[in-house]
């Protein structure tokens, strides 16, 4: 193995132009794939304040369908309270509004911000990092107290970075008192993101309490991931008792307790699709990744074949002295793995630079993108698989070369 690696490095240094072209293709391909994986990881992997979301299911999409057509939206407060709350195998449950952009004025200055209204359980399921004070409680929500939690960035905008607890601000025509300050939350955190959180019952009207559709989301915290199937069965059973106000127009309801990825699949594939939406979306992403990798792989195969042709005499000598086809294949596959591993390392560095550049552009509020050990592992596995796949065929062709033809520099 050591000799194979040493020989591979010598060979790569022999034809620097071919090596550069190969490394360029490998590293560029891996940069795109690793940046994509980093974005997907940020969207769907559990992260603060959603670090418990490996045990969380949510209701984010509700659809009513029938002879008159269909309508799909976020669920309403009444739907979540009636059909999601009280599931036997849930440790906790929360309902909240979707975060909504809002303009607010403070000390004569206008700010663009985001507001979310929640219940008290929201703060027990999510694990925000508090810099000041603490969350409001379910009792605060029931009493419709005008209290708020804000982010550190909002604290800087409103109070210049000084202490915020006990101070007040106005938004949506209401005055709230700050009870807590949390670290900034990334925009990609679907449930956790906002800049201001206030109790649901501070809404100006109570009409939301009877609405089945629009404006809300809900999550349940399972005791363990193994309880997901039981929670889903009970939720689905409850939906069989769904009351339709107009059965002639709508007679079928579609909703589910979903993970973050399943919720995205429900939006992309279609809520009314009678198929495994998550599997379809996952399959589509895998196919796109494979198609993206296919072109550089074929280019690398062609370069490897050219490199092998140049080494025909070397192959002939080795075969003449008894080198087995297995040994020759192992040598050339190892050379390709070394090449792609170097390309993977370069791609890792370039991916880090690309992610830093994306963050510096501030296209998305509080975006957090990084390459952690899991993503690094994915990248190196892709690089090694890339090297093995693109090296096996040329190595196999080379191993079948007749020693006499090889010594004469003959064709494969």
Secondary structure, 3 states (H helix, E strand, C coil): CHHHHHHHHHHHHHCHHHHHHHHHHHHHHHHHHHHHHHHHHHHHCCCCCCCCHHHEEEECCEEEEECCEEEEECECHHHHHHHHCCCCCEEEEEEEECCEEEEEEECCEEEEEEEEEECCCHHHHCCCCEEEECCCCHHHHHCCCCEEEEEHHHHHHHHCCCCCCCCEEEECCEEEEEEEEECCCCCCCCCCCCCEEEEHHHCCCCHHHHCCECCEEEEEEECCHHHHHHHHHHHHHHHCCCCCCCCCCCCEEEECCECHHHHHHHHHHCCCCCCCHHHHHHHHHHHHHHHHHHHHHHHHHHHHHHHHHHCHHHHHHHHHCCCCHHHHHHHHHHHHHHHHHHHHHHHHHHHHHHHHHHHHHCCCCCCCCCCCHHHHHHHHHHHHHHHHHHHHHHHHHHHCCCHHHHHCCCCC
